């Protein structure tokens, strides 16, 4: 993406500053106590970072969302590539995935809680399940979009099936797979947060519910800001990884 | 034969389930037999309460989705066609894209109350993102040759919007709606599970905490069926309305 011209950047910065000033001004004019102003949020955040309690919750949340995301995306991508290249897998897997795609995966959480207990395992598995769907679908379409002419030429020149798969199918699926990972990452945070709000004794979702029940508005905003920062950082990390892996086609898609 | 293959995986899962239920290795609380779930489903569907609760959930999902569709299409078109709007709104949407809006729910409860409004507001917010992002992509990539020829032939701005830009963007709008519709259901169910006294999500949690697994699974089946039916409905509407271009809408 080309860098936006200075005029545009100035406009963006100006809008941000105006928004913050408006918010702060509104709070001086009088806002209900459950809406904190930017300065109060910064103060609450600093206090939470200093106390150390926050790190425990962040750690607990990441210990659920990261394994769930990795497991779900890996399985989803693997199954999607398989279904995209092997007809038998396509006929069995694809209809099942598409049929269950619009089902809100979170309703499976209670069943997982019965089967795997109310600990971390059921939460990791529900996150993995939710992440697997976008990964499967994009990997599937990505693999099917592999240019036929390249596959044929490779086969003609004596490449084996595995070579065609690793040199042609996987690279052509890669851009769509990264797009799916971005969706899966956002999903993993939503599902993690939901699972923690529904049933947990730790994590950011628990923190926000606990703060809500004890009317600690400052802690509610601390949890909100923390999850926002985590989500944003994860997204950036993914984009960085995408830039490294897909350097060869950056120019084409931008 | 083709139909058989389509449901092969599903049939396999159901068969495995029934086998697990009959094997006696697990308590029927963990694997209630299919027959029992089906009976619960029939019993559930015969009560008026079930229909009322379903309606409550659907109303919340639709209200948030509809407002998000209107606002999202307008914002997306604006972002796609105006550089200033894109410069102001694009960083906002892409910066907060990966942030779970669900974290705002406790604050929404204080602002909008514990009833439907806080849930509708959250559905709106979560649905807004895919609709805005995909619509703006569509509006941005209108074929330039078409725009130029319309201008050349003396079309006014309003005519260009109505005859060129909108028809080119509508397939993308439907793609966005299709991504957003399951999101609406997810968010309603989650918020009802977290904090509610009605709706299908509440029924799931209620059945779980009273250990009525078969009843819980019956409600899960209802929710799943609703998700599939809504998607089918949207596809039906799309195929009726947008006959000029088919967009493979599953990947994002």
Interface residues (C-beta under 8 A of the other chain):
Chain A: X4 X8 X11 X12 X15 X32 X34 X35 X91 X92 X93 X95 X96 X98 X99 X100 X101 X102 X103 X104 X105 X106 X107 X108 X110 X111 X113 X114 X115 X134 X137 X138 X141 X142 X176 X179 X180 X182 X183 X185 X186 X189 X190 X192 X193 X194 X197 X198 X204 X208 X209 X211 X212 X220 X223 X224 X227 X228 X231 X232 X234 X235
Chain B: X5 X6 X7 X8 X9 X10 X13 X29 X30 X83 X84 X87 X88 X91 X95 X96 X97 X98 X99 X100 X101 X102 X103 X104 X105 X106 X107 X109 X110 X111 X181 X182 X185 X186 X189 X190 X193 X194 X201 X204 X205 X208 X213 X216 X217 X219 X220 X223 X224 X227 X228 X230 X231 X248 X250 X251 X252
